[in-house]
Amino acid sequence: MIQTYKGIRLELIKRNYKGCAARRFTLGGTNQNVWIPCKHLEADGTIKSGEDIDYVFRKAQRQLEIAGYTDPIPGIKRKSSDKKV
């Protein structure tokens, strides 16, 4: 199942999450991933409407850069990874 959150493409990794507190999602179709707590997810793994999970991605800044998300994302990333010398 593919879904987006603030322009970030998320795909649920299929496995048995019975009894788990979080589910794992890949970022942008790459092998980079983040864990999203189940309290923000529906039973089928979709993000609940109106949920604010910016903190999950703020902790995963490096994974976002490796996955190709180099532009600023409001509430998550302030600046791009392009370093000017």
N, C-alpha and C positions, 0 to 999 in steps of 0.2 A: 504494500500500500504506500503510495507516494503522496506526500502533502507538503505544503510550504508554510513557513512561519517567518514573517518579515523578509520575504525574498530568499530564505534559506530552504533549499530542497531537502526534505527529510524522508527517509525510507526505513520503515520498521524492519529490523532483522528478525526473520522467522525462527523462533525457538520456543521452548516451553517456559513461560514466565510465571507458572503457577507458584504462588507463595513469594514471589519476588517483589521488592519495593520499587523497582524501576525497570524501564525497558530501554533497549539499545536501538539507536537510530543511526544510519549512515548519513554523512553530509554530502550533498551534491553528487551522489553517485560514485563517490570515491571510497577508499577503505578507511577514511577518518570517521570516527563515531563519537556520539555523546549519549549519556544515560539521562533519560527524562523520568522523574519520579511519577509513579502511577497515580498520585493524587491529582495530577494535571491531565490525566488521560481517561478516555472512555474505555469500556471493557474491550472494544475491538482494537485499541491502540491509537485512535485518533485523538488529537489535542482537543480538549474541551473548549467550547466557544467562550471567548472573553478571557482566557487564561493568560497570565503574564509570566512567561518563562524566560525572560531576558537573562536572569541570573545564571541559568544553565549555560548559555552561550558566552556570557562574560567570563566564565571560568574556562571556557574552551577556545580562547582567542587564537592560540597557535594552531589548533585543529582547523579552525575556519580559514586561516591563511593558507595552510597546506592544501585544503580542499578547493582553493581558488577564490575565496571571498575576500578580496583585497580592498574593496571600496568600503567607505564608512556605512554603518548600518545604525540608524537612530535607536538609541537606547542600549545598543550592544557594543558596537565598535566606533570609536571616535575618529580615528584617522586610518588612512591606508597604510599598507606595509612598505610602500615605495619610499626608500630612504634617499634624500637628496644630500649630496655632499658639497 
